Amino acid sequence: MSEEELYGVIWTYQIRYGSARGGYALAITSDRILGAAKSAFSHSLVIYLGPGSKATDKQRIEAQQVAQELKEIHELEMRKESVTRIDWLKEGFWSGGHFRFTTADGTIQIDTVSSNFGKAGVHNTAGQLMDALELLAPDRFYNEKTGVLIETEAKNWMQTHKVRR
């Protein structure tokens, strides 16, 4: 992924696309999202690499390797310019959530497992994916329940709680 900037790699059993079970991997770059079924039985990687990332050098190298592999084996590719809207539905204790991508070719949905599968892990996965998607398309990334841009919700929350970036 030479000229593309890698924003994040999400490789875990906690996301699903299509009929893939047991693991799925996404690479989010400055130009596109790539995805492929990839077993997460014995290994996974959930890492955000954009501004403010706390990724170690070892994690960055591994993320680049996974992204390169996905570039070669991907079954899913969404180019940034083809994505007109991204809707996020937060997972619940009993129900899974999702990231729904509206593109020129239709709708693509990446599901997240319910939080009863390990609340901290599921929230970390969704959070890392959200950070990467917010870099990719901040003007098209919405909370499905409220219809408000994620970026606007974050700013409002920070103002309400008097948090500075």
HUBEL-V595645 format. One line per field, one symbol per residue. burial: + if it has 16 or more other C-alpha atoms within 10 Angstrom, else -. A space follows every 10 residues. Layout:
burial=???
//
This chain:
burial=-----+++++ +++++++--- --++++++++ ++++++++++ ---+++++++ --------++ --++-++--+ +--+---+-+ --+-++++++ +----+++++ +++----+++ +++++----- -++-++-+++ ++++++++-+ ++++----++ +--------- -----
//
